[in-house]
Amino acid sequence: MIRTKPVQKKDSTMKIKITSVETRTSEKAGEYTVGKADVLKANGDVLPGKTFMAFGKPREATKGFLRAGRTVTVRAMFKNNTVMVLGQDPAKVKAKAEKAAAKAA
């Protein structure tokens, strides 16, 4: 097996274009989301066909958000060439919360 260097070491926001998504269940992880996506880098490069996964609380926070055909910005990190989704883009979550608070006031 050829080892490749991870694209990044810490979590950050990244834009992904989801091509397929499904929910699976395992004894150890329970329900989790897995799929394929193209990672759209800020400089315009595309990393095609990357596997992405979301487990536990990040999965619960993004399960309706991660749908095939969508281009979304997520908080994520690469782990062994797999995109591990950690949640939605924090800036968008904050803006959404502020909008809801303003609407309630």
N, C-alpha and C positions, 0 to 999 in steps of 0.2 A: 504494500500500500504506500502510495506517495503522500508524504506529509506536506501540507501547505501552511504557510504562516497565517495566523488570524489577521483579518483586516484591521481589527481594533482590539484593544485590551479591556477597555471599560465601556460601560453603557453610555449611549447617547441617542439622539433622535435620528431616525433614518426614514426615508420614504421608500415604501415598497408597493409594487403593483402585483396584486394577488392573482394568480392564474388558476389555482385550485385550492380548496380547503375542505377538511373533513374532521369529524370528531371521532376519537378513538378512546378505548378504555383499556387500562391495564391494572393488574392487581396492585402494583406498587404505586403508580401515579394517579390512579382513579381516571376520571375523564380528562382528556387533554385535546388540544387543537393542533393539527399538523397540516401542512400544505406546501405548495410551491409558489414562489414569488420571484420577481425580478427586482433587485435592489437598485434604486436610482440614486447614484452618488451626486453630490453637490456640483462637481465639476462636469457633469453631463454623462459620465461613463455609466454603463449598465452592467451589473453582475447578474447574468441570466440564470434562471432555474435553480435558485437557492431554496433549500428546505427551511421552513420556519416552524417553530413550535411555541406553544403557550401552555403552561401548567398552573394549577392552583389559583391563587388570587389574581395574578395577571390574566389568566384565562377567563375568569369570571368578569373581570373589568373590560375585556375586549371581545367576548364571544359573539355579540351581535354586530360588532364593528368590523370584524375580519370576515369579509365575504368575497367570493370570487368575482373578478372583474373590477374591483375597486382599487384605487390608488390611495393609500393612507400613510400618514406619518405616525410612527410608533416610537416609543422608547424601547430600545433593544440593544443587544450585544451579539457579537459572533462568538460561538463556542464550537470549536472543531468544524468550522466552515458551515455551521447551521446558525440561522438567525433565531435567537432566543428572545421572544417578545416579552417585555417586562411591563408593558402598559401603554396607554395612549400617550400622545405628545403632551407633556405637562403644560405647555403654554396654551394649547387648545382647551385642555380641561379647565385651567384657571379662567380663561376668557368665557367659557360656557357657564361656569359657576357665577362669575360676576354679572353676566347677562341675566341669569335666573334670579339673582339677588336684587338687581335693579328692577326687574319686572315685578317681583314680590313687594317691593317698597312703594 
